[in-house]
């Protein structure tokens, strides 16, 4: 189970006519009672209509939300007033079917940018979604499947601790870059909390997960993470909420990296010994964005010279004489030069699906990690035309 795991939530997914193929392309998550909500949105300065609409609804209701509608196949981005009108109509249709005000409905959309949203085709199907809502695992999986675009599997998670449950679903397989990705994520919890506490906990959870993931350096117009807390369970401290949301977001982020378009390797790049956490993050990000490093990962070549070269241009405090680089925990370079190592063990590690590059700058207490991938042939094949 995922979004339906906490008590009081139901979900569904179905085809509403957005995708010509007829595969599922819309999902609905509903709270039986109005929930408090928090959200983190894209930092792209050309936000899509659903992002603008959801931000406005949260402001209007004081972060009270009853449902989230998600659609795939058309991003409804760069669509002007017509795109905003489409969002308003869809939220109104959902609101009518669940008997709540339209401002209590948030909307997330993903797909192609700059193409008018097929509102006339979608509305009849959206109006029937509520009739198929369910509380079971199958209903949650229908919802998670319906939001997929180039994803190859549905991304779901459940975390439970100290009487509090968090469920979640997400989509994302490319344009995974700073300040979230081409991704949508809905989290649900039965925790008793308030909007301010929930927002702090969500922001803290997004930082080491979705905001520390970088596949291709591209940031989407539609990125959205939403959490709904319906208070059907016990009161949760901010620290507990942060722990649970972080664990859920980390699992979903790892799924996205594993499923990234064309990737053959999922990679965690960790920088330690930096002057600060911020500098460690900048260094790890620079290495993760290196096309040369990505290519060597695809070729299973532990070319540490590329790693050293890239982190040395990250505009952070760095001295090659104190820097150590390791693949899979096996040191291949220290003090700015190569060192003897077990080449067979390194090769075996790089042949695995998950790779780990660690860089110790030897300067201070700063540490950070970035999730990334190699650069595979499939990424170019997927993105060389409109996608």
Buried (B, 14 or more C-beta within 10 A) or exposed (E): BBBBBBEBBBBBBBBBBBBEEEEBBBBBBBBBEBBBBBBBBBEBEEBBBBBBBBBBBBEEBEBBBBBBBBBBBBBBBBBEEEBBBBBBBBBBBBBEBBEBBBBBBBBBBBBEBEBEBBBEEBBEBBBEBBEBBBBEBEBBBBBBBBBBBBBEEBBBBBBEEEEBBBBBBBBBBBBBBBBBBBBBBBBBBBBBBEBEBBBBBBBBBBBBBBBBBBBBBBBBBBBBBBBBBBBBBEEBBBEBBBBBBBBBBBBBBBBBBBBBBBBBBBBBBBBBBBBBBEBBBBBBBBBBBBEBBBBBBBEBEBBBBBBBBBBBEBEBBBEBEBBBBBBBEBBBBBEBEBEEBEEEEBBEBBEEEEBBBBBBBBBBEBBBBBBBBBBBEEBEEBBEEEE
